[in-house]
Amino acid sequence: MSKNEFICDCTVVHDDVVAKVNRLMMNGETFERLSGFFKVFGDTTRMKIIWALDQDELCVCDLANILSMTKSAVSHQLATLRNARLVKYRREGKTVFYSLADGHVKCIMESGLEHISE
């Protein structure tokens, strides 16, 4: 395949389609928030945490052991995931257990995995 194969040589603007997409276009703030949401997924360590929490509820010590990281480093990543509302936690005595925030996070993770496996 040559580079030129991917270049559109047409000069016609498809006004009906352009008008439709313009009507449906989200505002800039929504795109910024969505982009920020997906940036959280752009870190390998956070993806490992999400994957582990997709398997089971875990505490920071469990995650640190699984990932061969310090509890402090794991806690830092969990804070980012909490702020993005991707994980939730519950306290049981002195232990804090983490899990995925909801089924959407599981779907995003599994859809991404399915896509790269095609």
C-alpha positions as CSV (number, residue, x, y, z in Angstrom):
1,M,0.0,0.0,0.0
2,S,1.3,3.4,-0.8
3,K,0.9,6.5,1.4
4,N,-1.3,8.1,-1.3
5,E,-3.8,5.3,-0.9
6,F,-5.0,6.9,2.3
7,I,-5.3,10.4,1.0
8,C,-8.7,11.7,-0.2
9,D,-8.5,13.5,-3.5
10,C,-12.2,14.6,-3.6
11,T,-13.2,18.3,-3.4
12,V,-16.8,17.7,-2.6
13,V,-18.1,18.5,0.9
14,H,-21.0,16.3,1.8
15,D,-23.1,19.1,3.4
16,D,-25.9,16.8,4.7
17,V,-23.5,14.6,6.6
18,V,-21.4,17.6,7.8
19,A,-24.5,19.3,9.1
20,K,-25.7,16.2,10.9
21,V,-22.3,15.6,12.6
22,N,-22.1,19.3,13.6
23,R,-25.5,19.1,15.2
24,L,-24.4,16.0,17.2
25,M,-20.9,17.4,18.1
26,M,-20.3,17.5,21.9
27,N,-19.0,20.7,23.4
28,G,-15.3,21.3,24.1
29,E,-15.6,20.7,27.9
30,T,-17.2,17.3,27.3
31,F,-14.3,16.3,24.9
32,E,-11.8,17.5,27.5
33,R,-13.4,15.4,30.3
34,L,-13.6,12.4,28.0
35,S,-10.0,12.7,26.9
36,G,-8.9,13.0,30.5
37,F,-10.9,9.9,31.4
38,F,-9.1,7.9,28.7
39,K,-5.7,9.3,29.7
40,V,-6.1,7.5,33.0
41,F,-6.2,4.2,31.0
42,G,-2.9,5.2,29.3
43,D,-0.7,4.1,32.2
44,T,0.5,0.4,32.4
45,T,0.5,0.3,36.2
46,R,-3.1,1.6,36.4
47,M,-4.2,-0.9,33.7
48,K,-2.6,-3.7,35.8
49,I,-4.5,-2.5,38.9
50,I,-7.8,-2.3,36.9
51,W,-7.2,-5.8,35.5
52,A,-6.4,-7.2,39.0
53,L,-9.5,-5.5,40.4
54,D,-11.5,-7.0,37.6
55,Q,-10.5,-10.4,39.0
56,D,-11.4,-9.7,42.6
57,E,-11.6,-7.1,45.4
58,L,-8.1,-6.4,46.8
59,C,-6.5,-4.2,49.5
60,V,-3.4,-2.1,48.9
61,C,-1.1,-4.7,50.4
62,D,-2.5,-7.4,48.0
63,L,-2.1,-5.1,45.0
64,A,1.5,-4.1,46.1
65,N,2.4,-7.8,46.4
66,I,0.8,-8.7,43.0
67,L,2.5,-5.8,41.2
68,S,5.8,-6.0,43.1
69,M,5.4,-2.3,44.1
70,T,5.4,-0.4,47.4
71,K,2.2,0.3,49.1
72,S,2.9,4.0,48.7
73,A,3.2,3.7,44.9
74,V,0.0,1.6,44.6
75,S,-1.8,4.1,46.8
76,H,-0.8,7.0,44.5
77,Q,-2.2,5.1,41.5
78,L,-5.4,4.2,43.3
79,A,-5.9,7.9,44.2
80,T,-5.8,8.7,40.4
81,L,-8.2,5.9,39.7
82,R,-10.5,7.1,42.5
83,N,-10.5,10.6,41.2
84,A,-11.5,9.3,37.8
85,R,-14.3,7.3,39.5
86,L,-12.9,4.1,38.1
87,V,-12.5,2.3,41.5
88,K,-14.3,2.4,44.8
89,Y,-13.3,1.3,48.2
90,R,-14.8,0.0,51.4
91,R,-13.3,-0.1,54.9
92,E,-13.3,-3.3,57.0
93,G,-11.6,-2.5,60.3
94,K,-8.2,-1.2,59.5
95,T,-8.2,-2.7,56.0
96,V,-9.4,-0.8,52.9
97,F,-10.6,-3.0,50.0
98,Y,-10.7,-1.7,46.4
99,S,-12.9,-2.8,43.6
100,L,-14.0,-1.5,40.2
101,A,-16.5,1.3,40.5
102,D,-19.1,-0.3,38.3
103,G,-19.8,-2.6,35.3
104,H,-18.8,0.2,32.9
105,V,-15.1,0.0,33.9
106,K,-15.2,-3.8,33.5
107,C,-16.7,-3.3,30.0
108,I,-14.1,-0.7,29.0
109,M,-11.3,-3.0,30.1
110,E,-12.7,-6.1,28.5
111,S,-13.6,-4.2,25.2
112,G,-10.1,-2.9,25.0
113,L,-8.7,-6.3,25.5
114,E,-11.0,-7.8,22.9
115,H,-10.0,-5.1,20.4
116,I,-6.3,-5.7,20.8
117,S,-6.7,-9.4,20.6
118,E,-8.4,-9.4,17.2
